Amino acid sequence: MANSNSALLDTANSVNGDLRYPVGHYSAPPAITAEHRAKWIAELDALPRKLKDAVYSLNDAQLDTPYRPEGWTVRQVIHHVPDSHLNSYTRFRLALTEQSPTIKLYEESKWAELPDAKSGPVELSLSLIDALHRRWVLLLRSLSDEDFGRTFRHPEWGEVRLDWALGMYAWHSRHHVAHIFALRKREGW
């Protein structure tokens, strides 16, 4: 495992000891700056490599181990990330091309139970997240301050600014990588 991932795990373990939220809950800064956005974009850029590192050398039995009691398996987590990030990428594109569109939610827990998420090869989703993040990061790096102020309407959260959503998905990336590394550490993998 790469040193940066080990550092992430150490930080995750020291945050709260909560297996469900190893890096804590998402909390946006009161004022999101260009520096915050640059850091978050860099996290999205690094995610495909971190996910590959997280599952490196795991066998099928390990991939089918829940990251916590009553939680998803590592395999389901790996498949969930591109599902979620594809939805977010689409929301960004909608917000950039429409006036505060209302987005559609999806049943992530039901998606995680579909056959491709329960038993599909993780390499498929690792390739998908790599391509998706290359394209998403390309888009994000082209956006202006004004663009990051654009919004979409979330049925549960209300109006969401793109800069806030960017921070949420950087957190989401750390969150799921930490799930896998925490399990690896607990199991001695």
N, C-alpha and C positions, 0 to 999 in steps of 0.2 A: 504494500500500500504506500502511496506517495505521502511524503511528510505533510503536505497541506491537508490531506484527508485525515491524518492522525491528529493534527492540530484541531480540525473541525470536531472530531470525536471527543477530544479532551474538553473542548469548550462546551459541546453539547451535554456531556456528562455533568459538567459543573453548573449548568444553568438551573436545573430543577429536579433532576432524577426521574422525571415523568417519561415513561416509555412512549406514550402517545405523542407528546410534544417535547422531544429532546432538546430543541433549540428555543423553547418557549413559544408563545403565541406571537403572531405578527403585530407589530406596533410601529406605525409610520411616524417619522419625525414630525413635529408640528409644522415645520416649513421644509418642503422638499426642495433641495438645491440641485444644481447641475452636477455637483460632486457626488451627491447621493445617487443620482441617475447613472453617472458613469460607473460607479462601483457596482450597482445592480446589473447593469448591462454586462459588465465583466463577469459577474457571477453566472448570468445566463449563458455567456460564451463558454465558460468553464464546465458547465453542468454535464455535457455529454462525456467528457473525459472522467469526471468524478463518478458518474454512474458506472462507467466501464470499470474503473478502479474498484468500486464498491462490490461488484459481482465477480471480479477477477478470480478465476480458479474455483468458483463454487460449483458443486455438482448438482444434479437434479434434486436430490433429497434436501440439500441445503437451500436451493432456490424455492423449494416447496415448504419451507419452514416459516411459520408466522414470525414477524419481527417483534411481536408482543402477544401475550395471551389474548385470544379472541380478535386478533388483528389480521391484516392481510398477510399473505406470504410475500417473500422477497420477490418472487416472480410477478405477483399481482401489483406490487409497488412499482416495479420496473415498467409494467404495461400501463399503469395508471398515469405515470408522469407524462408521456406523450399525449395520452387522451386529454388530460387536463390542460397541457400547454398548447395543444392544437386549438382547444376551445378559447384559450386566452388570446392566442395569436389572431384568431378570427374576430374576437371582440375588439382588439386593437384596430384591425383593418376596417371594421364596421364604424368604429368611432372616428376614424380618420376620413371616412368617405360619406358619412351621414351625420345629421344633427342629433346628437345624443340618442342613439338608437336603444331600444329596449332589447336586451339580449335574452336568449333562451337558456334556461338551466338544463342540466342533465343529471341523471341519477347515477353518480359515480359509484356508489356501492353496488348497483345492479350491473353497471358496465364491468366492474371487477369480477363479477360472477360469470360473465360470458366465457365460452370455451377458449377463445383466443387469449384472454387474460388469465384464465386459470391454468392453462397447460401449454400455451404457445411458447416457442423459443424466445428467450429474452433478446437474442441478437437482432430480431426483427424490430423490436422497440428501441433498442440501442441505436440501430441505423436510422430509424425514423426520428428520434430525438436529435441526433447529430445533424441531419438535413434540415429539420425544422428550426433548430437553434441557429444554424448558419444563416438561414433566410431571415429569421426574426431579428437577430442581432444586426444584420445588414439594414433592415428597416429601422430599428431603434436608433442606430447611429446616425441616421439621416434626418431624424426628427428635430424640429426647432423647440424652443421653450414653449411657444404658443401651441404647438402640436401636443405636447405633453399635458397641456391644460384642457384638451378635448375630453369629452366624457361619453360614457354609455350609462344606461339605466339598468341596474341590477334589480330583479324582482324582490330581493330580500334586503339589499344594502342601500338601495336608492341610487342617486347619481354618483358615479365613480369616475374620478379623474385618471387619465392614463398613467401619470407619474405615480399615483398611489398603487395602481394595479401592477406597475412594473416592480415596485418594492415588494408587493405581495408575492409575485412569482419568483423573485430572488429568494425570499424567505421560503417559499414552497420548495424550491430546489434544495436549499440547505436542510430543510425539514426531512425530506425523504432520503437524502444521502445519509443523514445522521441516523435514521431508522436502521438502515442496513449496517452501517459501521458499528453501531451500538450492539446489534445482534451478533455481529462477528466477534466483537470483543467479549461479550458475555459467553459465547459458545467456544471461544478459543480458536476461531477459524482464521 
